Amino acid sequence: MNYYGQKLRYGGFVPVDPSSPKIQEIASWAISKYNNEHGRSMKYLKAIKAEQQLNAGVIYRIDLEASYRHDNGSVISVKLGKYQVLVYQDFNKQLNLHDFKPLLQFATQ
């Protein structure tokens, strides 16, 4: 069962608690993996939304917040970004980062 008391089933994504230790661990790992692969230094802040799908292992889709340093040449500042990661965990508990993309940011007026 997931956080909402729903039985896990093959096929569709079901919501899970984004503040659970498991989701926090996977989200933090995804940031570290991305940093290592792309020479970045993003810092994981928190998971905002999480879903999982059972499929020859478990696929986690996590929306998260991370901070990063922005250097425009004369000023260095810390920026906040929102991203979505797709992480696959096989039955041997090995993690694999399949996707890492920024979430669209819409300005509110």
C-alpha positions in Angstrom: 0.0 0.0 0.0 1.1 3.5 -0.6 0.9 6.5 1.7 -2.8 7.1 0.8 -3.8 3.5 1.6 -4.1 2.5 -2.1 -2.9 -0.9 -3.1 0.1 -0.8 -5.5 -0.7 -2.2 -8.9 1.2 -2.5 -12.1 0.6 0.2 -14.6 -0.3 3.7 -13.4 1.4 6.1 -11.1 -0.1 6.4 -7.6 0.7 9.3 -5.2 3.1 8.8 -2.3 4.0 11.0 0.7 6.7 13.4 -0.6 8.0 13.8 3.0 8.6 10.1 3.5 12.3 9.1 4.3 12.4 6.9 1.2 11.3 9.7 -1.2 13.7 12.2 0.6 16.6 9.7 0.1 15.8 9.1 -3.6 15.3 12.8 -4.4 18.6 13.7 -2.7 20.3 10.9 -4.6 18.9 12.2 -7.9 20.4 15.7 -7.3 23.8 14.1 -6.4 23.7 11.9 -9.5 22.8 14.9 -11.7 25.6 17.0 -10.1 28.2 14.3 -10.7 27.1 13.7 -14.3 26.9 17.4 -15.3 29.5 19.1 -13.1 26.9 21.1 -11.2 26.6 22.0 -7.5 22.9 22.0 -6.9 21.7 21.5 -3.3 18.6 19.4 -2.6 16.0 21.3 -0.5 12.7 19.2 -0.4 10.3 17.0 -2.4 7.0 18.7 -3.3 5.1 15.9 -4.9 5.8 12.2 -5.4 4.3 9.3 -7.3 5.4 5.7 -7.9 4.6 3.1 -10.4 5.2 -0.6 -10.0 6.9 -2.1 -13.1 9.6 -4.7 -13.0 10.9 -2.6 -10.1 9.6 0.8 -9.0 9.6 4.1 -11.0 9.5 7.2 -8.9 8.4 10.5 -10.3 9.3 13.3 -7.9 8.9 17.1 -8.1 11.5 18.8 -6.0 13.1 22.1 -5.1 16.8 22.7 -5.3 19.1 25.7 -5.0 22.0 26.6 -7.2 24.5 29.4 -7.5 24.0 31.8 -10.3 27.0 33.9 -11.5 26.2 36.6 -14.0 29.8 37.9 -14.1 29.5 40.6 -11.5 27.1 39.2 -8.9 26.8 35.7 -7.5 23.4 34.8 -6.1 21.6 31.7 -5.0 18.6 30.8 -7.1 15.7 28.4 -6.3 14.6 25.9 -9.0 11.9 23.3 -9.2 12.6 20.1 -11.1 11.0 16.8 -11.9 13.1 13.6 -11.7 12.3 10.1 -12.9 14.2 7.4 -10.9 14.0 3.7 -11.5 14.7 1.3 -8.7 15.2 -2.4 -9.6 14.4 -5.3 -7.4 18.1 -5.3 -6.3 17.6 -1.8 -4.9 19.8 -0.2 -7.6 18.8 3.3 -8.6 19.0 4.7 -12.1 18.3 8.4 -13.0 16.1 8.3 -16.2 15.1 12.0 -16.4 15.9 15.3 -14.8 14.1 18.4 -16.1 13.1 21.8 -14.8 9.4 22.4 -14.1 7.9 25.3 -15.9 7.7 28.4 -13.8 4.7 30.7 -14.4 4.7 34.2 -13.1 1.6 35.2 -11.2 0.2 38.7 -11.6 
